[in-house]
Amino acid sequence: MTKQRLRVALATGSILAMTALSACSSGTAPQASAEFDPEADVTITVGDMPKADKPEELARFKERIEEFEAANPHITVEGSTETWDAQTFQAKLTGGTLPTVMGVSLTYGHELIARKQVPDMTPYLEELDMLDDLNPLALANVQDAAGLTYAVPTGLFSVGLAYNRAIFEQAGLDPDAPPTTWDQVREYAKTISEKVPGVAGYAQLTTNNTGGWMLTTMTYSMGGRIQSADGTKSEVGEATQEALQLLHDMRWEDDSMGSQFLYDQDQARKEFAAGKIGMIMQAPDAYHHAIFNYGMDPADYGEGELPQANGVNGTLTGGTLKLFNTKATPNQLFAALKWIKYYDFDQYYNQELAVANAKATAASKSPVGMPGLPPVAPEIDQRYLGWIADSINVPRDQFSGYVDSTLDLIPEPVNATQQIYAALDPVVQKILTDENADVAAAVKDASATVDMLTAQASR
């Protein structure tokens, strides 16, 4: 979404002098090193390799490894099916058992930098001349105050409102005009629940950290924050209370949220794809799961910008970064970055590769042309979309409300992000399952919890 603006001050300042790599121990990340050999024989392990249940994607992954090794005979690439899992990530990171490079949630960017659990990748990025072409909005999430870069963002998204176009039509609502305010969401949800039997007009994620994640998103849309920008204290307050009160009223006064109130991401997407949910907060990648995994008709999927209250405030942004193992040698770090440049970025500069990748992705029944904020500069992304136009299989016109959005992009809490989300899950659950829940008291308790978690993370 090239029109969106990230409400984050880009890190400035000159690059610090590079020092030799020191051993990583006790949470001390290695310093960047200029002493690496770009032609050294080296073996790296790369995560996110497709599993055997996706044979086309796996075959293409292995093919690309062969192509990379042919072009870089001194680098041996070993694939790993290791993927990011919030429940096991920190233990594996601390234990040093992660691949040389893999994708993880952008949520962790600032936290890992503060804890010195990621290596400084600045000299390697400079050697490969990558910094200038990366999208600065994404890059800001993986830099420190001195301007050093510790990871590579490969995707950035914002949360919008996914809705079922067919259900809108059944309820007499315009599928090309999704709600843009929370008052409209409440009105539309009530209309859907009354006119389309068996359908929840609106549903809310509540479990496995998603309850806190979406409560944070709602808070942003209402002009508030969960944590201060510097990650030192809670800012849970009036906007969060307003969000919870809205959910309470939709659930208990309007009866427009159905009967299921313990949704995680996967469960909600299944129900949404099955036509049991009219609207739900989601990023565009929900399309992939709803259509390709759960059989939803592509014509039924719609995505608008995040509804707002109290004016125009913004939406939560997140995404994926490529994390490099602190226990890797300088030569491995350089080789791993070279792999990422090839695997994730070369398609933006090589038309033949872009077309081949797009065709392979489409053949594997995966989405091509998914809306989102690209990891490269907007003009480079537009050229890329032109190259792959014949393979695009996502109805981008049904995402027009999302794509055309000019909402500010607001980053997730910078400290103890996932712990905060987990702590807020039961708050949302209580509001939706206890009609007599004291919303104000719940918010006061939540603020104290966020303060505690933030203090622990800041030590």
Legacy VTK file of the C-alpha trace (Angstrom):
# vtk DataFile Version 3.0
C-alpha trace
ASCII
DATASET POLYDATA
POINTS 459 float
0.000 0.000 0.000
2.124 2.752 -1.299
-0.055 5.532 0.080
0.214 4.474 3.679
2.517 6.276 6.070
4.287 4.737 9.030
4.096 6.828 12.195
7.613 5.969 13.180
10.617 8.242 13.071
13.200 6.561 10.871
16.410 5.903 12.714
19.099 8.427 11.850
22.748 8.924 12.543
25.974 7.766 11.020
26.954 4.114 10.930
29.241 3.264 13.811
32.719 2.027 13.134
32.760 -1.707 12.548
34.650 -3.916 14.933
35.770 -7.510 14.756
33.267 -10.202 15.506
33.243 -11.341 19.105
31.821 -14.572 20.396
28.162 -14.567 21.312
27.451 -15.437 24.929
25.016 -14.548 27.686
22.813 -12.414 25.485
25.704 -10.441 23.993
25.257 -10.246 20.236
28.306 -10.332 17.984
29.480 -7.003 16.657
29.501 -6.407 12.935
32.680 -7.433 11.195
34.327 -6.141 8.063
36.554 -9.217 8.191
34.570 -11.706 6.171
35.516 -13.466 2.970
32.779 -13.277 0.309
34.329 -16.233 -1.510
34.918 -18.508 1.487
33.629 -22.067 1.365
30.705 -22.139 3.761
27.569 -24.119 4.623
24.357 -22.442 5.784
20.964 -23.684 6.889
17.888 -21.811 5.676
14.487 -22.138 7.318
10.947 -22.017 5.960
11.471 -24.833 3.493
8.036 -26.098 2.334
7.026 -29.468 3.750
6.284 -32.594 1.743
2.540 -31.898 1.787
3.206 -29.058 -0.678
5.188 -30.905 -3.346
5.125 -28.147 -5.974
6.413 -25.501 -3.576
9.027 -27.890 -2.183
10.243 -28.755 -5.665
10.576 -25.093 -6.549
12.428 -24.384 -3.303
14.936 -27.136 -4.006
15.286 -25.969 -7.595
16.138 -22.479 -6.406
18.739 -23.866 -4.007
20.351 -25.641 -6.951
20.302 -22.431 -8.992
21.826 -20.466 -6.124
24.557 -23.040 -5.500
25.382 -23.135 -9.211
25.888 -19.370 -9.168
27.733 -19.531 -5.821
29.676 -22.835 -5.835
31.435 -21.975 -2.575
28.116 -21.849 -0.669
26.254 -25.005 0.356
22.615 -24.470 1.308
20.779 -26.939 3.519
17.013 -26.480 3.746
15.107 -26.692 7.032
11.366 -26.867 7.622
11.824 -24.819 10.799
9.258 -22.013 10.891
8.490 -19.353 13.450
6.371 -20.513 16.389
5.629 -18.046 19.180
5.586 -20.826 21.767
9.051 -22.253 21.022
10.904 -19.404 19.362
12.626 -17.839 22.372
13.894 -21.149 23.732
15.333 -22.145 20.362
16.835 -18.705 19.880
18.540 -18.839 23.265
19.686 -22.387 22.647
21.167 -21.512 19.272
19.267 -24.269 17.466
17.609 -22.087 14.822
18.774 -22.150 11.183
21.379 -19.676 9.981
18.504 -17.583 8.656
14.723 -17.895 8.831
11.571 -15.794 8.856
10.094 -14.607 12.148
7.415 -12.148 13.147
8.357 -8.487 12.746
6.958 -8.114 16.274
10.322 -9.163 17.655
12.479 -6.653 15.794
13.128 -4.006 18.443
12.943 -6.471 21.316
15.662 -8.714 19.871
17.858 -5.724 19.108
17.486 -4.418 22.665
18.365 -7.835 24.068
21.368 -8.169 21.750
20.048 -11.439 20.375
20.631 -10.569 16.726
23.862 -9.752 14.890
24.544 -6.403 13.276
24.034 -7.035 9.550
24.941 -3.541 8.376
28.329 -4.314 6.755
26.933 -7.310 4.912
23.994 -5.284 3.612
26.385 -2.578 2.479
28.621 -5.110 0.749
25.632 -6.370 -1.251
24.342 -2.820 -1.831
20.907 -3.649 -0.425
20.134 -0.831 1.998
19.105 1.822 -0.518
16.522 -0.398 -2.227
14.747 -1.642 0.899
11.463 0.010 1.787
12.351 2.531 4.528
8.979 1.988 6.225
9.851 -1.653 6.718
13.516 -1.045 7.453
12.695 1.185 10.424
11.461 -1.911 12.276
14.886 -3.599 12.247
17.208 -0.683 13.010
18.484 0.788 16.250
18.802 4.451 17.190
22.277 4.607 15.632
20.970 3.451 12.256
22.503 -0.030 12.385
20.434 -2.762 10.740
20.019 -6.171 12.376
17.607 -8.090 10.170
15.957 -7.883 6.762
12.222 -7.140 6.526
10.682 -9.180 3.726
7.058 -8.223 4.189
4.978 -5.633 5.975
1.217 -5.650 6.398
-1.466 -3.664 8.123
-4.662 -4.978 9.655
-7.861 -4.313 7.762
-11.425 -5.599 7.847
-12.108 -8.832 5.977
-15.724 -9.327 4.989
-17.863 -11.794 3.064
-19.252 -10.093 -0.027
-21.955 -12.737 -0.530
-23.193 -12.269 3.036
-23.257 -8.513 2.516
-25.498 -8.990 -0.508
-27.813 -11.358 1.408
-28.141 -8.741 4.134
-28.865 -5.966 1.647
-25.477 -4.283 2.171
-23.241 -2.966 -0.601
-20.265 -5.368 -1.020
-18.257 -2.573 -2.616
-18.712 -0.290 0.402
-17.422 -1.965 3.580
-17.770 -0.045 6.853
-15.084 2.522 7.621
-16.132 3.406 11.194
-16.801 1.222 14.211
-20.325 2.620 14.461
-20.919 1.274 10.957
-19.405 -2.071 11.896
-21.874 -2.364 14.757
-24.755 -1.373 12.475
-23.721 -3.776 9.701
-23.130 -6.639 12.143
-26.602 -6.234 13.600
-28.139 -6.179 10.128
-26.279 -9.329 9.097
-27.186 -11.251 12.241
-30.852 -10.347 11.794
-31.139 -10.994 8.057
-28.764 -13.920 7.510
-29.588 -16.803 9.903
-26.681 -18.706 11.418
-24.119 -16.027 10.618
-22.193 -13.950 13.137
-22.261 -10.405 11.875
-18.855 -9.772 13.395
-16.317 -12.033 15.130
-13.271 -11.290 17.281
-10.025 -13.212 17.722
-9.501 -14.063 21.398
-6.961 -16.886 21.934
-3.296 -17.788 21.417
-2.167 -14.145 21.731
-4.568 -13.011 18.979
-7.032 -11.518 21.450
-4.436 -9.067 22.712
-3.191 -8.462 19.192
-6.609 -7.456 17.908
-7.468 -5.471 21.053
-4.278 -3.512 20.422
-5.389 -2.951 16.833
-8.788 -1.676 17.946
-7.127 0.570 20.508
-4.976 2.108 17.772
-8.012 2.685 15.579
-9.668 4.592 18.414
-6.695 6.887 19.014
-4.990 5.086 21.869
-1.931 2.960 22.554
-1.121 -0.103 24.605
2.468 0.830 25.388
4.485 4.032 25.187
6.536 4.550 22.032
9.784 3.970 23.926
8.454 0.750 25.439
8.816 1.866 29.055
5.247 2.002 30.364
1.629 1.065 29.756
-0.700 3.393 27.914
-3.755 1.156 28.218
-6.618 3.499 28.937
-9.679 5.209 27.535
-9.377 3.951 23.953
-8.951 0.352 25.117
-11.971 0.718 27.370
-13.970 2.082 24.453
-12.948 -0.913 22.326
-13.958 -3.413 25.003
-17.241 -1.621 25.651
-18.069 -1.824 21.950
-17.404 -5.559 21.932
-19.502 -5.968 25.082
-22.433 -4.087 23.560
-22.294 -5.928 20.242
-22.201 -9.234 22.111
-24.768 -8.626 24.851
-27.052 -5.889 23.538
-27.082 -6.594 19.798
-26.409 -10.357 19.842
-24.521 -9.820 16.582
-21.370 -11.846 17.313
-22.758 -15.360 17.140
-22.077 -17.987 19.800
-18.354 -18.736 19.399
-16.015 -16.542 21.413
-12.791 -18.567 21.586
-11.258 -18.008 18.187
-7.639 -18.226 17.218
-6.441 -17.237 13.775
-6.921 -20.605 12.088
-10.322 -21.339 13.610
-11.631 -17.931 12.620
-10.414 -18.279 9.054
-12.120 -21.647 8.715
-15.405 -20.211 9.954
-15.027 -17.150 7.761
-14.349 -19.293 4.703
-17.375 -21.424 5.525
-19.662 -18.393 5.436
-20.340 -18.314 9.184
-18.750 -14.899 9.834
-19.685 -11.675 8.091
-16.777 -9.449 9.203
-13.537 -9.903 11.110
-10.283 -7.981 11.506
-7.599 -9.583 9.370
-4.564 -8.777 7.275
-4.770 -9.647 3.554
-2.971 -12.969 4.004
-6.279 -14.301 5.337
-7.242 -14.555 1.670
-4.600 -17.222 1.117
-5.948 -19.438 3.878
-9.628 -18.815 3.214
-9.397 -19.516 -0.517
-6.581 -21.992 -0.992
-6.801 -23.914 2.286
-10.508 -23.795 3.124
-12.227 -23.510 -0.225
-13.883 -20.097 -0.017
-15.110 -18.711 -3.337
-12.671 -15.917 -4.327
-15.644 -13.814 -5.452
-16.899 -13.752 -1.845
-13.754 -12.328 -0.249
-13.516 -8.595 0.434
-11.028 -6.503 2.396
-11.429 -2.909 3.508
-9.348 -0.585 5.622
-9.513 -0.845 9.400
-12.620 0.959 10.740
-11.907 4.067 12.804
-13.423 5.899 15.767
-12.775 9.343 17.232
-11.452 10.593 13.914
-8.845 9.048 11.650
-6.124 7.401 13.728
-4.417 4.505 11.986
-3.968 0.762 11.995
-1.521 -1.762 13.386
1.334 -2.904 11.186
3.442 -6.038 11.413
5.079 -8.477 9.072
8.026 -10.783 8.599
11.734 -10.287 9.012
14.625 -12.568 8.181
16.457 -13.370 11.394
20.145 -14.315 11.342
21.620 -16.623 13.962
24.003 -14.878 16.348
26.101 -18.043 16.540
26.826 -17.949 12.813
30.279 -16.940 11.626
30.792 -13.738 9.612
31.183 -15.806 6.454
27.932 -17.640 7.188
26.121 -14.370 7.860
27.264 -12.944 4.549
26.320 -16.136 2.684
22.908 -16.220 4.388
22.234 -12.622 3.398
23.309 -13.402 -0.141
20.751 -16.211 -0.143
18.009 -13.859 1.089
18.891 -11.327 -1.584
18.587 -14.060 -4.177
15.531 -15.846 -2.799
13.401 -12.907 -1.629
14.575 -9.910 -3.631
16.001 -10.901 -7.015
12.535 -11.274 -8.479
12.047 -7.530 -8.099
14.961 -6.891 -10.464
14.922 -9.909 -12.789
11.822 -10.075 -14.991
12.467 -13.640 -16.108
12.787 -14.821 -12.510
9.720 -12.806 -11.453
7.593 -14.443 -14.138
8.930 -17.934 -13.355
8.297 -17.533 -9.625
4.794 -16.173 -10.199
3.889 -19.033 -12.537
5.221 -21.600 -10.079
3.348 -19.996 -7.187
0.103 -19.933 -9.160
0.601 -23.571 -10.193
0.982 -24.544 -6.530
-2.468 -23.056 -5.817
-1.056 -20.139 -3.841
-1.920 -16.447 -4.239
-0.010 -14.217 -6.626
-0.293 -10.434 -6.382
-1.486 -10.271 -2.779
-1.937 -6.643 -1.651
0.459 -5.446 1.015
3.390 -3.164 1.672
6.366 -4.460 -0.357
9.868 -4.917 1.091
11.258 -2.773 -1.724
10.635 0.808 -2.789
7.126 1.386 -4.233
8.287 2.130 -7.774
10.220 -1.141 -7.883
7.151 -3.025 -6.677
4.917 -1.465 -9.338
7.312 -2.573 -12.051
7.314 -6.081 -10.565
3.502 -6.249 -10.540
3.519 -5.321 -14.213
5.892 -8.157 -14.996
3.712 -10.785 -13.275
0.329 -9.405 -14.367
-0.564 -12.560 -16.328
-0.136 -14.757 -13.229
-1.962 -12.614 -10.683
-4.784 -14.732 -9.282
-5.986 -12.429 -6.499
-8.996 -10.179 -7.280
-7.221 -7.000 -6.249
-10.299 -4.882 -7.006
-12.012 -6.593 -4.053
-9.261 -5.192 -1.823
-9.720 -1.620 -3.043
-10.721 -0.256 0.376
-7.534 -1.730 1.823
-5.199 -0.860 -1.056
-6.437 2.728 -1.326
-6.209 3.340 2.411
-4.157 6.302 3.602
-4.283 5.350 7.283
-1.117 5.788 9.295
0.690 2.525 10.011
1.393 2.162 13.729
3.931 -0.434 14.922
3.220 -3.040 17.539
4.367 -2.535 21.155
8.158 -2.601 21.151
8.747 -4.511 24.404
7.286 -7.843 25.582
4.937 -7.787 22.615
3.782 -11.391 22.604
3.638 -11.555 26.405
1.367 -8.504 26.424
-0.864 -10.017 23.771
-1.116 -13.244 25.768
-1.994 -11.327 28.937
-4.767 -9.425 27.145
-6.398 -12.540 25.688
-8.399 -13.346 28.852
-9.510 -9.719 29.141
-11.245 -9.904 25.763
-12.612 -13.370 26.547
-14.143 -12.176 29.815
-15.935 -9.272 28.152
-17.466 -11.630 25.597
-18.434 -14.385 28.018
-19.508 -12.461 31.141
-22.356 -10.023 30.631
-21.678 -8.412 34.000
-17.964 -7.915 33.462
-16.685 -4.577 34.750
-15.033 -3.069 31.675
-13.356 -0.210 33.550
-11.891 -2.571 36.149
-10.685 -4.919 33.413
-8.865 -2.060 31.717
-7.276 -0.922 35.001
-6.013 -4.458 35.671
-4.793 -4.782 32.088
-2.798 -1.571 32.374
-1.095 -2.819 35.536
-0.218 -6.080 33.805
1.232 -4.295 30.780
3.302 -2.102 33.113
4.669 -5.179 34.863
5.535 -7.001 31.632
7.120 -3.895 30.184
9.268 -3.413 33.264
10.431 -7.027 33.150
11.331 -6.761 29.465
13.239 -3.530 30.053
15.591 -4.975 32.660
LINES 1 460
459 0 1 2 3 4 5 6 7 8 9 10 11 12 13 14 15 16 17 18 19 20 21 22 23 24 25 26 27 28 29 30 31 32 33 34 35 36 37 38 39 40 41 42 43 44 45 46 47 48 49 50 51 52 53 54 55 56 57 58 59 60 61 62 63 64 65 66 67 68 69 70 71 72 73 74 75 76 77 78 79 80 81 82 83 84 85 86 87 88 89 90 91 92 93 94 95 96 97 98 99 100 101 102 103 104 105 106 107 108 109 110 111 112 113 114 115 116 117 118 119 120 121 122 123 124 125 126 127 128 129 130 131 132 133 134 135 136 137 138 139 140 141 142 143 144 145 146 147 148 149 150 151 152 153 154 155 156 157 158 159 160 161 162 163 164 165 166 167 168 169 170 171 172 173 174 175 176 177 178 179 180 181 182 183 184 185 186 187 188 189 190 191 192 193 194 195 196 197 198 199 200 201 202 203 204 205 206 207 208 209 210 211 212 213 214 215 216 217 218 219 220 221 222 223 224 225 226 227 228 229 230 231 232 233 234 235 236 237 238 239 240 241 242 243 244 245 246 247 248 249 250 251 252 253 254 255 256 257 258 259 260 261 262 263 264 265 266 267 268 269 270 271 272 273 274 275 276 277 278 279 280 281 282 283 284 285 286 287 288 289 290 291 292 293 294 295 296 297 298 299 300 301 302 303 304 305 306 307 308 309 310 311 312 313 314 315 316 317 318 319 320 321 322 323 324 325 326 327 328 329 330 331 332 333 334 335 336 337 338 339 340 341 342 343 344 345 346 347 348 349 350 351 352 353 354 355 356 357 358 359 360 361 362 363 364 365 366 367 368 369 370 371 372 373 374 375 376 377 378 379 380 381 382 383 384 385 386 387 388 389 390 391 392 393 394 395 396 397 398 399 400 401 402 403 404 405 406 407 408 409 410 411 412 413 414 415 416 417 418 419 420 421 422 423 424 425 426 427 428 429 430 431 432 433 434 435 436 437 438 439 440 441 442 443 444 445 446 447 448 449 450 451 452 453 454 455 456 457 458
